[in-house]
């Protein structure tokens, strides 16, 4: 049986007339008669007694009508829910953000959802990239926005480049290093605590190329945290220097380090290949494209 047959049955039960029901349903009487006959054949019992020009429900038909109305109502509710989902009025959105994207995107994404999609359940996850990858594979997350160089190429991931952003050495206004008129050397930097989120192997190699063996990550990074927010807070209140994407802390001062760092983070959206994306994921993509800029 089909929902169409059930709707035909409900219409005939309510009108008692094949002619009126066919007109209301915008089908011919023979088509309606065939639909009802097919339903009766499948159920194995007559649904109507034909009394003159009227069709009256049999006792069995009365029982079927209760269930048919319930099924039709549930089908309508399902269709309405699908429409609300497609318009972003209900549903859920679960996004994992790496340290740099997290610092820039977390508040705008949550604020946008609270303002424009208050009926949607939103979850923003922060943490190590490997943990976010596991959560994506387990479908606990719908998408990630991370540094693409921290993701190993794999056929089950679809990686969509979003932006390339400049890295820098940052400190608080009034820091002693800001008074150096001829630029800051790497030896100058090493005189202060250095903070950073976990960095990719490519950045580690670049630091060694620029500044020599003294720039080994294990030696220079004394303050490390997956969440960049606490690191920025520490740098604002101390003489520590932050190595991060410039835009992640706009209020900090960028040091004129020589030679220049010339390093970038390549941010990308990562989803499971072949999986349909949630209706609101394009909104995250649009915000990321707008905000992940120097």
N, C-alpha and C positions, 0 to 999 in steps of 0.2 A: 504494500500500500504506500501511497505518497501523501505528502501534505496537501497537494492539490486535491486529491480524492477526498481527504478529510474536510477540506474547506467546502467542496461541493456538497458533501453529506450534511454539514452543519447548515449551509444555506437552504437546502431542501427541507431539512427538519424544521427550520424556523418559519419558512413560508408555506410549506405544505403544497406547493405548486411547482411543477417542472417548468411551466412557462415563465412564471415570475422569477424563479431562481435562475433560469438560463439568462434572462434579460439582465438581472442584477450582476451576474458573473461575466456577462459579455461573451457567452458561448451559445451554440445552438442547442435546442432541446435534445436532438439525437446524441450530441456529444455528452451532454449531462447524463442522459439515460445510460450510455455506455459506461461512463465513469462510475455511476452508482452500482450498476450491474457487476462491474469488475470488482468493486469493493465487497459486495455481497458474496460473490464467488470465492474471494480470498478468505473471508471470515467464515464462510460455510453456512450462513443463515441469512434469511431476509431481514432487511432493516426497515422496510416500509410495507404497509398494507395499502393497496390501491383501492380507495373507496370513492367511486365515481371519478370526479376530476381532482380529488384530493389524494395526497399521499400522507398517511399517518404512520407514525413510528410504531413498530412492534415493541413488545416488552424488551426484546434483545436490543432493538434500536435505541431505546431509552438509555440502557446501560452503556452502549457504545458512545452515545452523544456526550455523556459526562467526561469520558476519557478523551474523546476527540477535541472537545473544547479546551481541555487542559493542555493537550499536545500543541494545538494551534496557538494558544496563548504563550506557551513556553518558546515556540518557534519565533513568535513576534518579539518576545523579550530578547531572544538571542540576536535577532537582526538589529534591534535597537541598540543593544550593547555593542555590536560590531561597528555600528555607525558612530557611537560615542567614542569608541576606541580610535577609529580612523580620524576623528576630529580632535583627538588629544584631550577629551573631557574626562576619561577614566583610564585605568590601567596602571602600569608600573614602568619605571625606567631605572636601570641599574648600570652605573658607569664607573669604571675604575680609572683613576687618574694617577699618573706618575708625579714625581715631586715637583718638577717645573710646571707642567700643566695644572697640577693641583693648586699651586699657589695663585695662578692667574684665573683659573676657570671655576673653582669650587663655588665661590660666592655668587658670581653672575649666573651660573646654571641654577643654583637653588633659588635665587631671587626671581629669575625668569619663571621658573615653575610655580613658585608660590603666587606670583602675580597673574600669570596667564593660564595656568593649568592646575588650579588648587585641588581638583579631584584626583590627581595622579599621585601615586606613591613613588617617591624618588629616593634612591639610595646612591650616594657617592662614596666609593671605597678608595682608601689610600693605603699604600703599602709597598713592599718590594715588588719589582716587576715580575719576578718568577711566581710570586703568590697570586698576583693579578692574572697572570697567564693561566694558572691552574683554575682559578675561579671562572675565567672565561670558558675554558674547555669543559668545565663541569656545569656550564650554563647558569652559574650563580650571578654572572654579569652579562650584560648585553653587548658591551663594547669597552675598549680601553683607549685612552689617549696618553701615549707614552713616547719616549725617545725611541725612534725606530731602530737605532743602533743597539739598543738593549734587547731587541727581540731576535731570536735565532730564526732564520728563514725556515718555514715549515709549510707543507701543503694544506694544513687545516686552518691556517690563518690568512685572512685577507688584510693586507696592509695598505692603507690609503694615505699618502703624504698630505700633511696639512700646512706645515710652516717650518722654516729654518730660522732659528733665533740665535743671536750672538751671546756668547758667554763673556764674563768679565770678572775681575777682582773688585769687590765692593767693600766699602767701610762706612762708618757713620760720619756725618758732618763734624768737622773739628778734629778728626783723627790726626795723629802726628804725621802720618804719611801724606796727608793732603797738603802739607806745607812744603813738600819737596818741589822746587821749581823746575828742575831738569829731568823730571820723570822718576819713576820708582823702579829699582832693580829687583830681581828675584831675591837677592840677598837681603834687601830691605824687607821684603815680605816675610822672609823666614824669621824675622825678629818678633813676629806676632803670632798668636794662635790663628790657625786657618780652619774655616768651617766649610763643610760641603755635604751634599747628599751623595749616595753612592754614584760613582761616575763610570762611564763605559770604558772598555779597554782601549777604544780609539782615542778618547780624551787622555787616558793615561799615557799612551804612546806619544801623543802630540806634546804633552807637557815635557816629556823627556827630550824630545827633539828640540823644543824651544829653549829649555833652561838647563839641560844636562842631567847627570845622575842625581844631583841634589833635589830634583823635582819628582822623585819617586813618591807616588801617592801615599804609600804606607808610612813615609817619613814626614810628609808635609801636612797631611790632614790630621789635625788633633781633635777636631769636633765633628762628629759625623752623625747624621740623623736621616731617617727615611722621609720625614716630614720637614720641608724647608721652613715652615712657619716658625718653629722654635729657634732655628738657627738665625733667622732674620732678627728675631726679638733679642737674642744674645748679642748680635753684632751691633744693634742700635744702642746697647747699654754698655759696651766694652770696647777694647782695642782689637778685638778679633776681626779678621778679614774673611769675607765670604766669597767663595768661588761658585758662581751660579749664573743662570740666564739673567741677563741684565734686567729684563722686564719683570722678573719675579719680585724685585724689591725696588720700585721706582724712587723711593725716598732716600735710598743710600747713594753714596758718592762713588762713581766709577774711577778707579785709580788708573793713572797713565803709566802702565807697566811697560818697560822696554827691555827686550823686544815685545811687541804686542802679542797677546794670547792668540788671537785669530782662530778661535774655536767656536763652533756652533752646535746647537742641539737641533736635531731633525725630528720634529714631532709628527706623529701619525696617528690615525684612528685605526684600531685593530678590531676586527670582527671575525666570527667563525665563517669560513668559506662555505657558500651554499646555503646559508641560513637567512631566512627572512628577517629584516631588521624591524624593531619596534617603530610605530608611527612617529614618535617624538625624537628618534635619533637624528633625523636631519636638522632639528633645532640645535642639538649639541654640536653637530658639524658646522653649522652656520656661526654659532657663537665662537667656536674654536678658531675658525678662519678669521673672524673679525678681531679677536682679542690676542691671538698668538702672533703678535707683531712687535718689532722693536720700535 
